[in-house]
Amino acid sequence: MPNAQIPVLKEDKPKRKASKRIIWILLLLFIVILSVLFFRSTMSQVTEVHFKGNTFTTRDELLKASGLQVGSQFFGVSPSKVESSLLKVKSIQKATVDKQFPGVINVTIEEYPTVAYELAAEGDLQAILSSGATVSVNNTGIAVEKPILTKWNASDPNKAALCKVLGQIPNELTSDISEIIPSPTESFPDRIKLYTRSRFEVITAISLLKDKVEYLNQVIETEEPGIITMLEADSYVPFEPSGEKNGDQNATTHE
């Protein structure tokens, strides 16, 4: 009987694909568990919120405006959205949000500068910012070198224009101005009167003030109290000339 050939049995190969699949499933499950534990821990939450540079707004007001809250998700805080929300506060010119892991958020506030003050109808003193907005100064103190605005209508567009101009002039050039009132004419709808602490009366226009203010300070520093006109031409006349001749000599005009 011829020898029958016995077929060679194939060796069982390890099921590598199945093993790899199980490993990946276990790894994914491990990552999910770690993620759940992390997001439930305090490490993923906002633990501290710091505000810097705010004068006219309280911490509670800023928290409400920004939407920031201790205990909320740290990674859910969008700096750009927080900054945009804070810019809706009328006193804030710029806001910068810095996130520091774990859990700390620092917010730096830049407010519009104070350019003047005004008495409200209730008698409270309010600060007027360069943006034209008014804020209470009951708890912030006042800058004595800023002028007082009187007889202004809140809806007068010239008032907002004046605040913007005052914000563009260096403080040392306006520190002597004590009061500003509207005094419009047909020729100069934005005409104003200024009174200084050195007892000068000044007539000018809002649109001219920035360019004319240096002349104002030159006269204040060199002449006796009088009337300074800064419109199409600049002029100065003292209040009490010693005589007609002397008065003519003291009156000056600057084209």
C-alpha positions in Angstrom: 0.0 0.0 0.0 1.5 3.2 -1.1 2.4 5.7 1.6 -0.4 8.2 1.9 0.7 11.9 2.1 -0.6 13.4 5.3 -1.5 17.1 4.8 0.6 19.5 6.8 -1.5 21.2 9.4 -1.4 25.1 9.3 -0.3 26.7 12.5 -2.8 29.0 14.2 -1.7 32.6 13.7 -2.4 35.0 16.6 -5.2 37.2 16.0 -3.2 40.4 15.9 -5.9 42.6 14.5 -8.3 41.7 17.3 -5.7 42.3 20.0 -4.8 45.7 18.6 -8.5 46.6 18.5 -8.9 45.7 22.1 -5.9 47.7 23.1 -7.2 50.8 21.3 -10.6 50.4 22.9 -9.1 50.2 26.4 -6.8 53.2 25.7 -9.8 55.2 24.5 -11.8 54.2 27.5 -8.9 55.2 29.8 -8.7 58.6 28.1 -12.4 59.2 28.4 -12.3 58.3 32.1 -9.4 60.7 32.7 -11.2 63.4 30.8 -14.3 63.0 32.9 -12.3 63.1 36.1 -10.3 66.1 35.0 -13.3 68.2 33.9 -15.0 67.4 37.2 -12.0 68.5 39.2 -11.1 72.0 40.3 -8.1 72.0 37.9 -10.5 72.5 35.0 -12.4 75.3 36.7 -11.9 79.0 37.0 -10.6 79.5 40.6 -9.5 83.2 40.5 -10.5 86.3 38.5 -8.4 89.4 38.9 -9.2 92.9 37.5 -6.6 95.6 37.2 -7.0 99.2 36.1 -10.7 99.7 36.8 -11.6 103.0 38.6 -15.2 103.7 37.7 -16.5 100.1 37.8 -16.6 97.7 40.7 -15.5 94.1 40.6 -19.1 92.9 40.7 -20.1 95.1 37.8 -17.1 93.8 35.8 -17.9 90.1 36.6 -21.5 90.7 35.4 -20.5 92.5 32.3 -17.8 89.9 31.4 -19.7 86.8 32.2 -16.7 85.5 34.2 -17.5 83.3 37.2 -15.5 81.4 39.7 -16.3 77.7 39.3 -17.0 77.9 35.5 -15.1 75.9 33.0 -11.6 77.4 32.5 -11.3 76.1 28.9 -14.7 77.4 28.1 -13.6 81.0 28.6 -13.0 82.8 25.3 -10.7 85.8 25.8 -12.0 87.6 22.7 -15.6 87.2 23.8 -14.9 88.5 27.3 -13.0 91.5 25.9 -15.9 92.3 23.5 -18.4 92.1 26.4 -16.3 94.5 28.6 -16.1 97.0 25.8 -19.8 97.5 26.1 -19.2 99.2 29.5 -19.2 102.9 28.8 -16.1 103.7 30.8 -13.9 101.0 29.2 -11.7 101.8 26.3 -9.7 98.6 26.1 -9.7 95.2 27.9 -7.1 92.5 27.8 -7.8 88.9 29.1 -4.9 86.6 30.1 -5.6 83.0 31.0 -3.1 81.3 33.2 -3.5 77.5 33.8 -4.6 76.3 36.2 -7.7 78.4 36.8 -6.4 82.0 36.9 -7.8 84.7 34.7 -6.3 88.2 34.7 -8.2 91.1 33.1 -6.4 94.4 32.5 -8.8 97.4 32.0 -8.0 100.6 30.3 -10.6 103.3 30.9 -11.3 106.5 28.9 -9.5 109.4 30.6 -11.5 112.0 32.6 -11.5 115.3 30.8 -14.0 117.3 32.8 -16.7 117.2 35.5 -20.3 118.1 35.7 -23.1 118.5 38.3 -26.0 116.2 37.6 -29.6 117.4 38.1 -29.6 115.7 41.5 -26.5 117.7 42.5 -24.1 114.7 42.3 -20.7 115.3 40.7 -20.1 113.3 37.6 -16.9 112.7 35.7 -17.0 113.2 31.9 -14.8 110.9 29.9 -13.1 111.6 26.6 -15.8 109.3 25.0 -18.5 111.7 26.2 -19.8 109.3 28.7 -20.5 110.4 32.3 -19.8 108.3 35.4 -20.3 108.8 39.1 -17.2 109.9 41.1 -18.7 109.4 44.6 -16.1 106.7 45.4 -13.3 107.5 43.0 -12.2 111.0 43.9 -11.7 113.9 41.5 -8.8 115.4 39.6 -8.7 119.1 40.7 -7.0 120.2 37.5 -10.0 119.3 35.3 -12.6 121.9 34.2 -16.3 121.9 35.2 -18.9 121.9 32.3 -21.9 124.0 33.0 -25.1 124.9 31.1 -24.6 122.0 28.7 -27.5 120.0 27.3 -26.9 116.3 27.6 -28.0 115.7 24.0 -25.8 118.6 22.6 -23.4 117.0 20.0 -21.0 119.8 20.7 -20.6 118.5 24.2 -19.3 115.1 23.0 -17.1 116.9 20.5 -15.6 119.0 23.3 -14.9 116.0 25.4 -13.1 114.3 22.5 -10.9 117.4 21.9 -10.1 117.8 25.5 -8.9 114.2 25.5 -6.5 115.0 22.7 -4.8 118.0 24.5 -2.0 117.4 27.0 -3.1 117.8 30.6 -0.6 120.6 31.3 -2.2 122.8 28.6 -5.7 122.6 30.1 -4.9 122.4 33.8 -5.7 126.2 34.3 -9.2 125.9 32.8 -11.8 125.9 35.6 -15.1 126.2 33.7 -16.4 125.8 30.1 -19.9 126.9 29.0 -21.5 126.9 25.5 -21.8 130.2 23.8 -22.8 129.5 20.2 -23.3 132.1 17.4 -24.4 131.9 13.8 -20.8 132.2 12.6 -19.5 129.7 15.2 -22.2 127.2 16.3 -19.5 125.4 18.5 -18.4 128.7 20.2 -17.5 128.3 23.9 -16.4 130.4 26.8 -13.7 129.3 29.1 -12.8 130.6 32.5 -9.4 130.0 34.0 -8.1 129.7 37.6 -5.8 132.6 36.8 -8.9 134.8 36.2 -8.9 135.0 32.4 -12.0 134.8 30.2 -11.5 133.0 26.9 -13.7 133.0 23.8 -13.0 130.3 21.3 -14.6 127.4 19.4 -14.4 123.6 20.0 -13.1 123.0 16.5 -10.2 125.5 17.1 -9.3 124.8 20.7 -6.7 122.1 20.0 -4.8 124.4 17.7 -5.3 127.6 19.7 -4.5 126.3 23.2 -0.8 127.0 23.1 -1.5 130.7 22.4 -3.8 130.7 25.4 -1.1 129.4 27.7 1.4 131.9 26.3 -0.9 134.8 27.2 -1.7 133.4 30.6 2.0 133.1 31.5 3.0 136.6 30.3 0.0 138.9 30.7 -2.4 140.2 33.4 -5.9 138.7 33.6 -8.1 139.8 30.7 -10.2 138.6 27.8 -8.6 136.3 25.3 -10.3 135.7 22.0 -9.2 132.7 19.9 -11.3 132.6 16.8 -10.3 133.6 13.2 -7.8 135.9 14.9 -6.3 135.7 18.3 -6.5 138.8 20.6 -6.0 139.8 24.2 -7.4 142.7 26.2 -6.7 143.2 29.9 -9.6 143.7 32.3 -8.3 146.9 33.9 -6.0 148.9 31.6 -4.1 151.6 33.6 -5.1 154.2 31.0 -6.4 154.6 27.5 -3.0 154.8 26.0 -1.7 152.0 28.1 -4.7 149.9 27.3 -4.1 150.4 23.6 -0.6 149.2 24.0 -1.6 146.1 26.1 -4.2 145.0 23.6 -2.6 142.5 21.2 -3.8 140.7 18.1 -2.3 137.5 16.7 -3.3 136.5 13.2 
